[in-house]
Structure formats: C-alpha cells, structure tokens
Amino acid sequence: MAPVRRRSARKARRTQQERRVKTRSAILKASLRLLVEQGYTKFSASAVARMAGVSRGAQEHYYRTRDDLIVATLRYAMDEALVYALSIARDPRHSTDPIVRFLADSEHFFLNPRYRAFIEIMVAARAEPRLLRHWVPLVRDARRRLDKVWTDRLTAAGYKPADVRRFIELTHYVLRGLMLVETWLPYKPNRRDVLRTWRSLAPAILHRSSV
C-alpha cells in the first residue's frame, strides 16, 4: 500500500473511532440525564435515543438491551464521580483541610440527584436478578476506588488508617440517611448545619499517627 493510501486509511479509522466515542458519550449522557429527570420506572431506551439524537439502531449497536444501557450508564456515572473525587483530593484550592475536601466530595456524591437515581435502580434490581448481578460488583468496585482516594489522602495528612476508614464509613452512613430524609420523608433538615456538626465531630474520630 502506498504511503498516501496508508495515511488515508489510518485517518479514516481514526475518524470512525472518534465518531463511535462521540456516539457512545451522547447515549450515556442522555441515559444518565433521563434517569435523573424521569426515574427508573419511566426510563426507556427509545427515550434515550431520542434525547441523544441517535437512531434506535445505533443505540442498540452499542447497548443491546435496556439493562446493558443502565449498567453502562452506572459505570459512566461512577467513572465521572472518581474523576471528580481525584480533582478535589489533589487541588488544595478547594480547601487546605483534607477533611473539608472529603466532606465536599461526599456531599457531591450522596446528595446529588444522580444518587437518587442509583437508589431507584438498586431497589428495582432486587426484583430483577440479571440487573442485580451486574449492579452489585459494579457498585462495590466503584466504592472501593472512591474510598481509596480519600483513605490515601487522609492517611497522607497524618491520620491513623483505621480511624480514616471508620470516618469515611460513618460519613457515608450519615449522608445516605440525609439523602433519604431530604428526598422521600416529610422533613426539611438543615443540610449545612448537619454537615457543619459532622465536621466538628471529626476530631473525636480521627487521630494523628505517631511520628
């Protein structure tokens, strides 16, 4: 093959790959938006295709079933959450206090409309074994990766690893409960006050490692 033809073939392959990436990204963004705005019960693959501006056939080429699409969307959302966590953990402009940064990231994850959609899927998965088989390992892996970001960061700041793990776990319990109260119970908690109070309790849980 002549050099010009080889370059042309490489360019065509690269362009085709870019189109595939762009199409998948549009589908997953639309899918996540639909889950957040409409909830699991009103979620449909055809509505996602319309919102993404692609044909149903193009969508099914990448995600054959509704469950395939939901699982891929969850993975996409978890990957975005990891990128966000890393950006806060590594950028001191958010705060010089790593505990404040951790709490900001946790608030962003658990008190975000996306997490409400995750809960709806989790409840639905209990009655849908195929979805549950994908959901459980995906969530466990994502939580492991997200927790490692803050375990590493807080341990590097001098806190005892066991205390760090306990603080992370307790923070998640608090914020999961707060999300459920805000979303589905007839109460109006003061989110800022809850978070300030929880931050004030951090010294009772986190202790510095001995030098």
C-alpha positions in Angstrom: 0.0 0.0 0.0 1.4 3.4 -1.0 2.2 5.9 1.9 -0.6 8.2 0.9 -3.2 5.4 1.0 -1.9 4.1 4.3 -2.2 7.6 5.8 -5.7 7.9 4.4 -6.7 4.5 5.8 -5.3 5.5 9.3 -7.2 8.8 9.2 -10.4 7.0 8.2 -10.1 4.6 11.1 -9.3 7.4 13.5 -12.4 9.4 12.3 -14.6 6.3 12.6 -13.3 5.7 16.2 -13.9 9.3 17.1 -17.5 9.0 15.8 -18.0 5.8 17.9 -16.7 7.5 21.0 -18.9 10.6 20.4 -22.0 8.5 19.8 -21.4 6.4 23.0 -20.8 9.5 25.0 -24.0 11.1 23.7 -26.0 8.0 24.6 -24.6 7.7 28.1 -25.1 11.3 28.9 -28.7 11.2 27.7 -29.3 8.0 29.6 -28.0 9.5 32.9 -30.0 12.6 32.4 -33.1 10.6 31.8 -32.6 8.5 34.9 -32.1 11.7 37.0 -35.1 13.5 35.5 -37.6 10.7 35.0 -36.5 8.0 37.4 -36.1 4.3 36.8 -39.7 3.4 36.2 -40.1 5.9 33.3 -36.7 5.1 31.8 -36.8 3.7 28.3 -34.1 3.0 25.7 -36.2 4.7 23.0 -36.4 7.9 25.0 -32.6 7.8 25.5 -32.1 7.5 21.7 -34.4 10.5 21.1 -32.6 12.6 23.7 -29.2 11.6 22.4 -30.1 12.4 18.8 -29.3 9.0 17.5 -31.3 6.2 15.9 -32.6 3.3 18.0 -30.5 1.0 15.8 -27.3 3.0 16.5 -28.0 2.8 20.2 -28.7 -1.0 20.1 -25.4 -1.4 18.3 -23.6 -0.4 21.5 -26.1 -1.4 24.2 -28.3 -4.3 23.1 -30.8 -4.3 26.0 -32.2 -1.9 28.5 -30.2 -3.5 31.2 -27.0 -3.2 29.2 -27.7 0.5 28.8 -28.4 1.0 32.5 -25.3 -0.8 33.6 -23.1 1.1 31.2 -24.7 4.4 32.4 -24.0 3.5 36.0 -20.4 2.7 35.1 -20.1 6.0 33.3 -21.5 7.9 36.3 -19.2 6.2 38.7 -16.2 7.0 36.5 -17.2 10.6 36.5 -17.5 10.5 40.3 -14.0 9.2 40.5 -12.6 11.9 38.3 -14.4 14.5 40.5 -13.0 13.0 43.7 -9.5 13.0 42.4 -9.8 16.6 41.3 -10.8 17.7 44.8 -8.3 15.5 46.6 -5.4 16.8 44.5 -6.4 20.5 44.4 -5.9 22.5 47.6 -7.8 25.4 46.2 -10.9 23.7 47.3 -9.6 23.9 50.9 -6.4 23.4 52.8 -8.2 21.0 55.1 -8.4 17.5 53.6 -11.4 16.6 55.9 -13.3 19.5 54.4 -12.4 18.3 50.9 -13.5 14.8 51.7 -16.8 16.0 53.0 -17.4 18.2 50.0 -16.8 15.2 47.7 -19.1 13.0 49.8 -21.8 15.7 49.7 -21.4 15.9 45.9 -21.8 12.1 45.6 -24.6 11.3 48.0 -26.7 14.4 47.9 -26.7 14.7 44.2 -29.8 13.8 42.1 -27.7 11.1 40.4 -27.5 9.2 43.7 -31.3 9.3 44.0 -31.4 7.5 40.6 -28.9 5.0 41.8 -31.1 4.2 44.8 -34.1 3.7 42.5 -32.1 1.2 40.4 -30.9 -0.6 43.5 -34.5 -1.1 44.7 -35.6 -2.3 41.2 -32.6 -4.6 41.0 -33.9 -6.7 43.9 -36.7 -7.9 41.7 -34.5 -8.2 38.5 -31.8 -10.8 39.0 -30.0 -10.0 35.8 -29.6 -6.4 36.7 -28.7 -7.3 40.3 -25.8 -9.5 39.0 -24.3 -6.5 37.3 -25.2 -3.9 39.9 -23.6 -5.4 43.0 -20.0 -5.9 41.6 -20.1 -2.5 39.8 -21.1 -0.6 43.0 -18.6 -2.5 45.1 -15.7 -1.8 42.7 -16.7 1.9 42.3 -16.9 2.4 46.1 -13.6 0.7 46.6 -11.9 3.0 44.1 -13.6 6.1 45.6 -12.8 5.2 49.2 -9.2 4.6 48.2 -8.8 8.2 47.0 -9.7 9.5 50.5 -8.1 6.8 52.5 -4.8 7.6 50.8 -5.4 11.4 51.1 -6.3 11.4 54.8 -3.7 8.9 55.7 -1.1 11.1 54.0 -2.3 14.0 56.1 -1.2 12.1 59.2 -4.4 10.4 60.4 -4.4 6.8 61.5 -5.6 4.4 58.7 -8.1 2.6 61.0 -9.6 6.0 62.0 -9.7 7.1 58.4 -11.6 4.1 57.3 -14.1 4.4 60.2 -14.6 8.2 59.5 -15.2 7.5 55.8 -17.7 4.7 56.6 -19.6 6.8 59.2 -19.7 9.8 56.9 -21.3 7.7 54.2 -23.9 6.4 56.6 -24.8 9.9 57.7 -25.1 11.3 54.1 -27.1 8.3 52.8 -29.6 8.9 55.6 -29.7 12.6 54.9 -30.4 12.0 51.3 -33.3 9.6 52.1 -34.8 12.2 54.5 -34.4 15.1 52.1 -35.8 13.1 49.2 -38.6 10.9 50.5 -39.5 11.8 54.0 -41.7 14.8 55.1 -38.9 16.6 56.9 -36.7 19.5 56.0 -33.3 19.0 57.5 -30.8 21.8 57.5 -28.1 20.3 55.3 -25.5 22.9 56.1 -26.0 22.5 59.8 -25.8 18.7 59.6 -22.5 18.9 57.7 -21.0 21.5 60.0 -21.9 19.5 63.0 -20.4 16.3 61.5 -17.2 18.2 60.6 -17.0 19.4 64.2 -17.1 15.8 65.4 -14.2 14.7 63.2 -11.5 15.2 65.9 -13.3 12.7 68.1 -12.9 10.0 65.4 -9.7 11.0 63.6 -6.4 10.9 65.4 -2.9 11.7 64.2 -0.5 8.8 63.7 2.6 8.9 66.0 5.7 10.1 64.2 
